[in-house]
Amino acid sequence: MKPNPLHQGKKDHNKHVLDFHKNHALELERGENGNGLLAKWERFVYNKGKALFKAVK
């Protein structure tokens, strides 16, 4: 059973969150998420996880 949002605001919020995560994943793939230590670790984990997923698949 699919939960229905009670308010239009919640529906809009969920759409914005979905767009953010989609754009963030694209930035990670292109390496545009920054140069800080956390950004480098995030890219490393993302790329290793993606490679592991492809290997298992």
N, CA, C and O atoms as a Maestro MAE file, in Angstrom:
{
 s_m_m2io_version
 :::
 2.0.0
}

f_m_ct {
 s_m_title
 :::
 protein
 m_atom[228] {
  # First column is atom index #
  i_m_mmod_type
  r_m_x_coord
  r_m_y_coord
  r_m_z_coord
  i_m_residue_number
  s_m_chain_name
  s_m_pdb_residue_name
  s_m_pdb_atom_name
  i_m_atomic_number
  :::
  1 25 0.841 -1.172 0.000 1 A "MET " " N  " 7
  2 3 0.000 0.000 0.000 1 A "MET " " CA " 6
  3 2 0.892 1.242 0.000 1 A "MET " " C  " 6
  4 15 1.792 1.370 0.830 1 A "MET " " O  " 8
  5 25 0.639 2.130 -0.915 2 A "LYS " " N  " 7
  6 3 1.454 3.330 -1.046 2 A "LYS " " CA " 6
  7 2 0.919 4.429 -0.119 2 A "LYS " " C  " 6
  8 15 -0.266 4.760 -0.166 2 A "LYS " " O  " 8
  9 25 1.797 4.995 0.725 3 A "PRO " " N  " 7
  10 3 1.314 6.064 1.602 3 A "PRO " " CA " 6
  11 2 1.031 7.343 0.812 3 A "PRO " " C  " 6
  12 15 1.801 7.721 -0.071 3 A "PRO " " O  " 8
  13 25 -0.046 7.982 1.129 4 A "ASN " " N  " 7
  14 3 -0.418 9.229 0.460 4 A "ASN " " CA " 6
  15 2 0.011 10.420 1.311 4 A "ASN " " C  " 6
  16 15 -0.260 10.448 2.511 4 A "ASN " " O  " 8
  17 25 0.676 11.401 0.706 5 A "PRO " " N  " 7
  18 3 1.054 12.590 1.480 5 A "PRO " " CA " 6
  19 2 -0.189 13.362 1.903 5 A "PRO " " C  " 6
  20 15 -1.162 13.459 1.156 5 A "PRO " " O  " 8
  21 25 -0.138 13.902 3.104 6 A "LEU " " N  " 7
  22 3 -1.302 14.615 3.635 6 A "LEU " " CA " 6
  23 2 -1.405 16.024 3.081 6 A "LEU " " C  " 6
  24 15 -2.503 16.556 2.913 6 A "LEU " " O  " 8
  25 25 -0.280 16.616 2.803 7 A "HIS " " N  " 7
  26 3 -0.282 18.004 2.366 7 A "HIS " " CA " 6
  27 2 0.542 18.162 1.092 7 A "HIS " " C  " 6
  28 15 1.470 17.393 0.840 7 A "HIS " " O  " 8
  29 25 0.202 19.136 0.319 8 A "GLN " " N  " 7
  30 3 0.953 19.426 -0.902 8 A "GLN " " CA " 6
  31 2 2.392 19.799 -0.573 8 A "GLN " " C  " 6
  32 15 3.300 19.497 -1.349 8 A "GLN " " O  " 8
  33 25 2.614 20.452 0.568 9 A "GLY " " N  " 7
  34 3 3.967 20.838 0.973 9 A "GLY " " CA " 6
  35 2 4.881 19.635 1.134 9 A "GLY " " C  " 6
  36 15 6.047 19.675 0.741 9 A "GLY " " O  " 8
  37 25 4.350 18.565 1.714 10 A "LYS " " N  " 7
  38 3 5.141 17.347 1.895 10 A "LYS " " CA " 6
  39 2 5.471 16.729 0.540 10 A "LYS " " C  " 6
  40 15 6.576 16.227 0.333 10 A "LYS " " O  " 8
  41 25 4.522 16.765 -0.370 11 A "LYS " " N  " 7
  42 3 4.737 16.230 -1.714 11 A "LYS " " CA " 6
  43 2 5.830 17.020 -2.435 11 A "LYS " " C  " 6
  44 15 6.696 16.437 -3.088 11 A "LYS " " O  " 8
  45 25 5.785 18.343 -2.315 12 A "ASP " " N  " 7
  46 3 6.816 19.188 -2.920 12 A "ASP " " CA " 6
  47 2 8.179 18.934 -2.295 12 A "ASP " " C  " 6
  48 15 9.191 18.874 -2.994 12 A "ASP " " O  " 8
  49 25 8.199 18.784 -0.978 13 A "HIS " " N  " 7
  50 3 9.453 18.526 -0.283 13 A "HIS " " CA " 6
  51 2 10.082 17.223 -0.780 13 A "HIS " " C  " 6
  52 15 11.282 17.171 -1.049 13 A "HIS " " O  " 8
  53 25 9.276 16.184 -0.898 14 A "ASN " " N  " 7
  54 3 9.792 14.902 -1.363 14 A "ASN " " CA " 6
  55 2 10.355 15.013 -2.773 14 A "ASN " " C  " 6
  56 15 11.357 14.372 -3.090 14 A "ASN " " O  " 8
  57 25 9.724 15.817 -3.622 15 A "LYS " " N  " 7
  58 3 10.210 16.018 -4.981 15 A "LYS " " CA " 6
  59 2 11.559 16.736 -4.967 15 A "LYS " " C  " 6
  60 15 12.461 16.382 -5.726 15 A "LYS " " O  " 8
  61 25 11.697 17.748 -4.100 16 A "HIS " " N  " 7
  62 3 12.963 18.473 -3.991 16 A "HIS " " CA " 6
  63 2 14.080 17.563 -3.479 16 A "HIS " " C  " 6
  64 15 15.211 17.639 -3.959 16 A "HIS " " O  " 8
  65 25 13.769 16.710 -2.515 17 A "VAL " " N  " 7
  66 3 14.764 15.782 -1.980 17 A "VAL " " CA " 6
  67 2 15.198 14.795 -3.060 17 A "VAL " " C  " 6
  68 15 16.387 14.506 -3.192 17 A "VAL " " O  " 8
  69 25 14.253 14.283 -3.827 18 A "LEU " " N  " 7
  70 3 14.569 13.367 -4.917 18 A "LEU " " CA " 6
  71 2 15.475 14.033 -5.948 18 A "LEU " " C  " 6
  72 15 16.449 13.433 -6.401 18 A "LEU " " O  " 8
  73 25 15.155 15.271 -6.317 19 A "ASP " " N  " 7
  74 3 15.985 16.003 -7.271 19 A "ASP " " CA " 6
  75 2 17.390 16.239 -6.733 19 A "ASP " " C  " 6
  76 15 18.374 16.111 -7.462 19 A "ASP " " O  " 8
  77 25 17.478 16.587 -5.436 20 A "PHE " " N  " 7
  78 3 18.785 16.826 -4.828 20 A "PHE " " CA " 6
  79 2 19.650 15.574 -4.899 20 A "PHE " " C  " 6
  80 15 20.813 15.651 -5.295 20 A "PHE " " O  " 8
  81 25 19.099 14.420 -4.519 21 A "HIS " " N  " 7
  82 3 19.889 13.192 -4.506 21 A "HIS " " CA " 6
  83 2 20.286 12.767 -5.918 21 A "HIS " " C  " 6
  84 15 21.381 12.245 -6.126 21 A "HIS " " O  " 8
  85 25 19.412 12.986 -6.872 22 A "LYS " " N  " 7
  86 3 19.737 12.659 -8.258 22 A "LYS " " CA " 6
  87 2 20.893 13.531 -8.748 22 A "LYS " " C  " 6
  88 15 21.830 13.032 -9.370 22 A "LYS " " O  " 8
  89 25 20.826 14.829 -8.467 23 A "ASN " " N  " 7
  90 3 21.888 15.739 -8.886 23 A "ASN " " CA " 6
  91 2 23.192 15.457 -8.142 23 A "ASN " " C  " 6
  92 15 24.275 15.570 -8.717 23 A "ASN " " O  " 8
  93 25 23.086 15.092 -6.868 24 A "HIS " " N  " 7
  94 3 24.283 14.817 -6.081 24 A "HIS " " CA " 6
  95 2 24.995 13.578 -6.615 24 A "HIS " " C  " 6
  96 15 26.225 13.551 -6.665 24 A "HIS " " O  " 8
  97 25 24.252 12.566 -7.010 25 A "ALA " " N  " 7
  98 3 24.863 11.367 -7.575 25 A "ALA " " CA " 6
  99 2 25.581 11.696 -8.884 25 A "ALA " " C  " 6
  100 15 26.660 11.168 -9.153 25 A "ALA " " O  " 8
  101 25 24.988 12.558 -9.687 26 A "LEU " " N  " 7
  102 3 25.649 12.965 -10.936 26 A "LEU " " CA " 6
  103 2 26.924 13.747 -10.651 26 A "LEU " " C  " 6
  104 15 27.926 13.566 -11.344 26 A "LEU " " O  " 8
  105 25 26.902 14.615 -9.639 27 A "GLU " " N  " 7
  106 3 28.107 15.357 -9.261 27 A "GLU " " CA " 6
  107 2 29.198 14.410 -8.792 27 A "GLU " " C  " 6
  108 15 30.370 14.612 -9.109 27 A "GLU " " O  " 8
  109 25 28.828 13.380 -8.043 28 A "LEU " " N  " 7
  110 3 29.819 12.407 -7.575 28 A "LEU " " CA " 6
  111 2 30.470 11.688 -8.751 28 A "LEU " " C  " 6
  112 15 31.685 11.488 -8.768 28 A "LEU " " O  " 8
  113 25 29.673 11.307 -9.717 29 A "GLU " " N  " 7
  114 3 30.233 10.605 -10.871 29 A "GLU " " CA " 6
  115 2 31.175 11.489 -11.667 29 A "GLU " " C  " 6
  116 15 32.178 11.010 -12.195 29 A "GLU " " O  " 8
  117 25 30.863 12.771 -11.758 30 A "ARG " " N  " 7
  118 3 31.711 13.699 -12.512 30 A "ARG " " CA " 6
  119 2 32.866 14.229 -11.666 30 A "ARG " " C  " 6
  120 15 33.773 14.867 -12.201 30 A "ARG " " O  " 8
  121 25 32.850 13.980 -10.362 31 A "GLY " " N  " 7
  122 3 33.912 14.458 -9.479 31 A "GLY " " CA " 6
  123 2 33.797 15.932 -9.154 31 A "GLY " " C  " 6
  124 15 34.807 16.587 -8.897 31 A "GLY " " O  " 8
  125 25 32.591 16.465 -9.160 32 A "GLU " " N  " 7
  126 3 32.376 17.890 -8.927 32 A "GLU " " CA " 6
  127 2 31.824 18.192 -7.539 32 A "GLU " " C  " 6
  128 15 31.247 19.259 -7.330 32 A "GLU " " O  " 8
  129 25 31.987 17.285 -6.594 33 A "ASN " " N  " 7
  130 3 31.402 17.514 -5.284 33 A "ASN " " CA " 6
  131 2 32.334 18.252 -4.323 33 A "ASN " " C  " 6
  132 15 31.964 18.488 -3.173 33 A "ASN " " O  " 8
  133 25 33.520 18.616 -4.767 34 A "GLY " " N  " 7
  134 3 34.409 19.407 -3.928 34 A "GLY " " CA " 6
  135 2 35.783 18.776 -3.797 34 A "GLY " " C  " 6
  136 15 36.044 17.698 -4.332 34 A "GLY " " O  " 8
  137 25 36.665 19.474 -3.069 35 A "ASN " " N  " 7
  138 3 38.036 19.009 -2.899 35 A "ASN " " CA " 6
  139 2 38.392 18.710 -1.454 35 A "ASN " " C  " 6
  140 15 39.526 18.335 -1.159 35 A "ASN " " O  " 8
  141 25 37.439 18.870 -0.556 36 A "GLY " " N  " 7
  142 3 37.706 18.611 0.853 36 A "GLY " " CA " 6
  143 2 37.875 17.127 1.137 36 A "GLY " " C  " 6
  144 15 37.581 16.283 0.290 36 A "GLY " " O  " 8
  145 25 38.349 16.821 2.329 37 A "LEU " " N  " 7
  146 3 38.588 15.436 2.723 37 A "LEU " " CA " 6
  147 2 37.293 14.633 2.708 37 A "LEU " " C  " 6
  148 15 37.277 13.497 2.233 37 A "LEU " " O  " 8
  149 25 36.219 15.202 3.218 38 A "LEU " " N  " 7
  150 3 34.938 14.491 3.239 38 A "LEU " " CA " 6
  151 2 34.436 14.230 1.825 38 A "LEU " " C  " 6
  152 15 33.896 13.158 1.549 38 A "LEU " " O  " 8
  153 25 34.607 15.188 0.934 39 A "ALA " " N  " 7
  154 3 34.180 15.017 -0.458 39 A "ALA " " CA " 6
  155 2 35.002 13.920 -1.143 39 A "ALA " " C  " 6
  156 15 34.466 13.138 -1.928 39 A "ALA " " O  " 8
  157 25 36.297 13.866 -0.845 40 A "LYS " " N  " 7
  158 3 37.143 12.836 -1.438 40 A "LYS " " CA " 6
  159 2 36.741 11.450 -0.939 40 A "LYS " " C  " 6
  160 15 36.691 10.499 -1.719 40 A "LYS " " O  " 8
  161 25 36.456 11.335 0.347 41 A "TRP " " N  " 7
  162 3 36.011 10.060 0.903 41 A "TRP " " CA " 6
  163 2 34.659 9.655 0.319 41 A "TRP " " C  " 6
  164 15 34.420 8.483 0.030 41 A "TRP " " O  " 8
  165 25 33.790 10.633 0.153 42 A "GLU " " N  " 7
  166 3 32.473 10.351 -0.405 42 A "GLU " " CA " 6
  167 2 32.607 9.802 -1.830 42 A "GLU " " C  " 6
  168 15 31.945 8.826 -2.186 42 A "GLU " " O  " 8
  169 25 33.463 10.430 -2.640 43 A "ARG " " N  " 7
  170 3 33.701 9.946 -4.001 43 A "ARG " " CA " 6
  171 2 34.303 8.546 -3.990 43 A "ARG " " C  " 6
  172 15 33.901 7.681 -4.768 43 A "ARG " " O  " 8
  173 25 35.275 8.331 -3.097 44 A "PHE " " N  " 7
  174 3 35.932 7.029 -2.996 44 A "PHE " " CA " 6
  175 2 34.922 5.934 -2.665 44 A "PHE " " C  " 6
  176 15 34.883 4.899 -3.331 44 A "PHE " " O  " 8
  177 25 34.120 6.161 -1.653 45 A "VAL " " N  " 7
  178 3 33.134 5.161 -1.232 45 A "VAL " " CA " 6
  179 2 32.093 4.945 -2.328 45 A "VAL " " C  " 6
  180 15 31.701 3.809 -2.593 45 A "VAL " " O  " 8
  181 25 31.646 6.020 -2.960 46 A "TYR " " N  " 7
  182 3 30.658 5.917 -4.028 46 A "TYR " " CA " 6
  183 2 31.196 5.090 -5.189 46 A "TYR " " C  " 6
  184 15 30.516 4.191 -5.683 46 A "TYR " " O  " 8
  185 25 32.414 5.391 -5.622 47 A "ASN " " N  " 7
  186 3 32.995 4.680 -6.761 47 A "ASN " " CA " 6
  187 2 33.292 3.218 -6.434 47 A "ASN " " C  " 6
  188 15 33.062 2.344 -7.270 47 A "ASN " " O  " 8
  189 25 33.797 2.940 -5.233 48 A "LYS " " N  " 7
  190 3 34.074 1.556 -4.844 48 A "LYS " " CA " 6
  191 2 32.775 0.768 -4.708 48 A "LYS " " C  " 6
  192 15 32.710 -0.397 -5.102 48 A "LYS " " O  " 8
  193 25 31.746 1.395 -4.153 49 A "GLY " " N  " 7
  194 3 30.458 0.723 -4.029 49 A "GLY " " CA " 6
  195 2 29.840 0.442 -5.382 49 A "GLY " " C  " 6
  196 15 29.247 -0.616 -5.596 49 A "GLY " " O  " 8
  197 25 29.977 1.384 -6.290 50 A "LYS " " N  " 7
  198 3 29.444 1.202 -7.637 50 A "LYS " " CA " 6
  199 2 30.181 0.069 -8.351 50 A "LYS " " C  " 6
  200 15 29.553 -0.754 -9.018 50 A "LYS " " O  " 8
  201 25 31.508 0.022 -8.218 51 A "ALA " " N  " 7
  202 3 32.302 -1.031 -8.841 51 A "ALA " " CA " 6
  203 2 31.956 -2.396 -8.230 51 A "ALA " " C  " 6
  204 15 31.858 -3.390 -8.951 51 A "ALA " " O  " 8
  205 25 31.775 -2.445 -6.923 52 A "LEU " " N  " 7
  206 3 31.428 -3.692 -6.243 52 A "LEU " " CA " 6
  207 2 30.054 -4.166 -6.712 52 A "LEU " " C  " 6
  208 15 29.857 -5.356 -6.956 52 A "LEU " " O  " 8
  209 25 29.120 -3.254 -6.835 53 A "PHE " " N  " 7
  210 3 27.778 -3.601 -7.280 53 A "PHE " " CA " 6
  211 2 27.798 -4.159 -8.701 53 A "PHE " " C  " 6
  212 15 27.101 -5.125 -9.009 53 A "PHE " " O  " 8
  213 25 28.613 -3.533 -9.570 54 A "LYS " " N  " 7
  214 3 28.726 -4.022 -10.941 54 A "LYS " " CA " 6
  215 2 29.363 -5.409 -10.978 54 A "LYS " " C  " 6
  216 15 28.951 -6.255 -11.771 54 A "LYS " " O  " 8
  217 25 30.366 -5.654 -10.125 55 A "ALA " " N  " 7
  218 3 31.052 -6.936 -10.103 55 A "ALA " " CA " 6
  219 2 30.109 -8.051 -9.644 55 A "ALA " " C  " 6
  220 15 30.158 -9.163 -10.168 55 A "ALA " " O  " 8
  221 25 29.268 -7.757 -8.684 56 A "VAL " " N  " 7
  222 3 28.338 -8.754 -8.157 56 A "VAL " " CA " 6
  223 2 27.199 -9.002 -9.134 56 A "VAL " " C  " 6
  224 15 26.718 -10.126 -9.275 56 A "VAL " " O  " 8
  225 25 26.784 -7.959 -9.793 57 A "LYS " " N  " 7
  226 3 25.683 -8.052 -10.747 57 A "LYS " " CA " 6
  227 2 26.132 -8.838 -11.929 57 A "LYS " " C  " 6
  228 15 25.359 -9.043 -12.865 57 A "LYS " " O  " 8
  :::
 }
 m_bond[227] {
  # First column is bond index #
  i_m_from
  i_m_to
  i_m_order
  :::
  1 1 2 1
  2 2 3 1
  3 3 4 2
  4 3 5 1
  5 5 6 1
  6 6 7 1
  7 7 8 2
  8 7 9 1
  9 9 10 1
  10 10 11 1
  11 11 12 2
  12 11 13 1
  13 13 14 1
  14 14 15 1
  15 15 16 2
  16 15 17 1
  17 17 18 1
  18 18 19 1
  19 19 20 2
  20 19 21 1
  21 21 22 1
  22 22 23 1
  23 23 24 2
  24 23 25 1
  25 25 26 1
  26 26 27 1
  27 27 28 2
  28 27 29 1
  29 29 30 1
  30 30 31 1
  31 31 32 2
  32 31 33 1
  33 33 34 1
  34 34 35 1
  35 35 36 2
  36 35 37 1
  37 37 38 1
  38 38 39 1
  39 39 40 2
  40 39 41 1
  41 41 42 1
  42 42 43 1
  43 43 44 2
  44 43 45 1
  45 45 46 1
  46 46 47 1
  47 47 48 2
  48 47 49 1
  49 49 50 1
  50 50 51 1
  51 51 52 2
  52 51 53 1
  53 53 54 1
  54 54 55 1
  55 55 56 2
  56 55 57 1
  57 57 58 1
  58 58 59 1
  59 59 60 2
  60 59 61 1
  61 61 62 1
  62 62 63 1
  63 63 64 2
  64 63 65 1
  65 65 66 1
  66 66 67 1
  67 67 68 2
  68 67 69 1
  69 69 70 1
  70 70 71 1
  71 71 72 2
  72 71 73 1
  73 73 74 1
  74 74 75 1
  75 75 76 2
  76 75 77 1
  77 77 78 1
  78 78 79 1
  79 79 80 2
  80 79 81 1
  81 81 82 1
  82 82 83 1
  83 83 84 2
  84 83 85 1
  85 85 86 1
  86 86 87 1
  87 87 88 2
  88 87 89 1
  89 89 90 1
  90 90 91 1
  91 91 92 2
  92 91 93 1
  93 93 94 1
  94 94 95 1
  95 95 96 2
  96 95 97 1
  97 97 98 1
  98 98 99 1
  99 99 100 2
  100 99 101 1
  101 101 102 1
  102 102 103 1
  103 103 104 2
  104 103 105 1
  105 105 106 1
  106 106 107 1
  107 107 108 2
  108 107 109 1
  109 109 110 1
  110 110 111 1
  111 111 112 2
  112 111 113 1
  113 113 114 1
  114 114 115 1
  115 115 116 2
  116 115 117 1
  117 117 118 1
  118 118 119 1
  119 119 120 2
  120 119 121 1
  121 121 122 1
  122 122 123 1
  123 123 124 2
  124 123 125 1
  125 125 126 1
  126 126 127 1
  127 127 128 2
  128 127 129 1
  129 129 130 1
  130 130 131 1
  131 131 132 2
  132 131 133 1
  133 133 134 1
  134 134 135 1
  135 135 136 2
  136 135 137 1
  137 137 138 1
  138 138 139 1
  139 139 140 2
  140 139 141 1
  141 141 142 1
  142 142 143 1
  143 143 144 2
  144 143 145 1
  145 145 146 1
  146 146 147 1
  147 147 148 2
  148 147 149 1
  149 149 150 1
  150 150 151 1
  151 151 152 2
  152 151 153 1
  153 153 154 1
  154 154 155 1
  155 155 156 2
  156 155 157 1
  157 157 158 1
  158 158 159 1
  159 159 160 2
  160 159 161 1
  161 161 162 1
  162 162 163 1
  163 163 164 2
  164 163 165 1
  165 165 166 1
  166 166 167 1
  167 167 168 2
  168 167 169 1
  169 169 170 1
  170 170 171 1
  171 171 172 2
  172 171 173 1
  173 173 174 1
  174 174 175 1
  175 175 176 2
  176 175 177 1
  177 177 178 1
  178 178 179 1
  179 179 180 2
  180 179 181 1
  181 181 182 1
  182 182 183 1
  183 183 184 2
  184 183 185 1
  185 185 186 1
  186 186 187 1
  187 187 188 2
  188 187 189 1
  189 189 190 1
  190 190 191 1
  191 191 192 2
  192 191 193 1
  193 193 194 1
  194 194 195 1
  195 195 196 2
  196 195 197 1
  197 197 198 1
  198 198 199 1
  199 199 200 2
  200 199 201 1
  201 201 202 1
  202 202 203 1
  203 203 204 2
  204 203 205 1
  205 205 206 1
  206 206 207 1
  207 207 208 2
  208 207 209 1
  209 209 210 1
  210 210 211 1
  211 211 212 2
  212 211 213 1
  213 213 214 1
  214 214 215 1
  215 215 216 2
  216 215 217 1
  217 217 218 1
  218 218 219 1
  219 219 220 2
  220 219 221 1
  221 221 222 1
  222 222 223 1
  223 223 224 2
  224 223 225 1
  225 225 226 1
  226 226 227 1
  227 227 228 2
  :::
 }
}
